[in-house]
Amino acid sequence: MRRLNLLLLALATVLLVWLLWEIGWASLARHLRQVGWGWPILLLPYGVVSCLETLAWEFLLITKSTRSRLVLLFWLRLGGEALNQLTPTASLGGEPYKVVRLQAAGLSFDEATASVVIHKALKVLSLLLYIVLGLLATPLLLPEASAHLTALSLAAAALGLGILAFIVVAGQDPCLRILRLLERVEMCPGFLKEKEEELSRLDARLASFYRSYPGKSLLAFLLLFLAWICHGVEVYLIFFLLGHPIGWGEALCLDALTMIFTSLGFFIPAALGFQEGGNILLALGFHLGAPLGAAFSILRRVREAFWMGLGLMVAAWK
C-alpha cells in the first residue's frame, strides 16, 4: 500500500511539473509578483477556520470547559491536521495523535476518542453540504460555467456516496472499523491494538451521543460548516491579491467545487496533483484562465505549507 502511495505521489508530482511547464513559468511568475508583500493576509482565513473547528471540538467534549483546554485543542487540532495531510489515510492519520494527547491532558480514553470520531463525522457531513450547495449555486451565479458541471456532479455524487458510507460507518461500530482500517494500511499505533475491548465499549457510547446531546451536535455542525465558508473567503482574497477580483458568490462556488478534487485525492499526501489539476480545470471553466488557476493553487499551497509546518512543530513538541 505504501509503495503504491509513493508511486502515485511521484506520478502526481511529474504531472504537476508538466502542467506548470505547459502553462508557462513566465506567465505564472507575473501573476505571483502581483501579490507582493500582501501574501501574509492569506494566512488569516485558515486561522479563523482553526478557531471555528476548535470550538466545534470543544462542544463535543462533555467535561467542563476551561480556557487552557481551548488553547490545547487549538494546537492539537493543528498538529493532527498536519499529520492528516501528510499521510495517505483518508485524513485519518492524525486522529490517533489527538486521542493520545487528550488523554495526556487528563481526559478519559472514551471521551477523547468519542469527541474525535464525532468531530470527523460532522466535518465530512458539513463538507458534503458545502459541496452540494456549491453545485446548486453555480448555475445561478455563473450560467456560463454550468456546461462544465455534469462531470463535476458525477464526481460529487461518487464523493457523496463515500462520505455517506463514512457516516454509516460512524454510526455502526466506528472505532472498531477505524482500527481495522489503520491495521490494513499498517499505520495502527500499538496502544490502539491493546484497547480493542475499550473501543467496543466506546462504540456503544457513540451510538447514544447524538440522542443525548442533539444541541451540541447541531452547534458543532454549524461551526464546521461556517469553517468551510471561510475557505471561500480565502479564495476571494487570493484572486483579489492576484489583481483579478471575483465576486463572493463566485469565490464560494469555486472553493466548494475545488473540494471535490481535493477530497478525491485522499490517497495521495496533501492531494498533490489532484488539487492543482482541479483548480486549473475549474479556473478554465470559470473563464479565469489556466495561469490564474495555477497561481491560485500555488498561493493556497503556500498557506497550507505555513500552517502544516506549524502543525508539525506542534506534533513534534506535544
Secondary structure, DSSP 8 states (H G I E B T S, - for coil): -HHHHHHHHHHHHHHHHHHHHHH-HHHHHHHHHHHGGGGGGGGHHHHHHHHHHHHHHHHT--S---HHHHHHHHHHHHHHHHHHHHSTTTT-TTHHHHHHHHHHTT--HHHHHHHHHHHHHHHHHHHHHHHHHHHHHHHHH-GGGGGGHHHHHHHHHHHHHHHHHHHHHHHSSHHHHHHHHHHHTT---HHHHTTHHHHHHHHHHHHHHHHH-HHHHHHHHHHHHHHHHHHHHHHHHHHHHTT----HHHHHHHHHHHHHHHHHTTTSGGGTTHHHHHHHHHHHHTTS-HHHHHHHHHHHHHHHHHHHHHHHHHHHH-
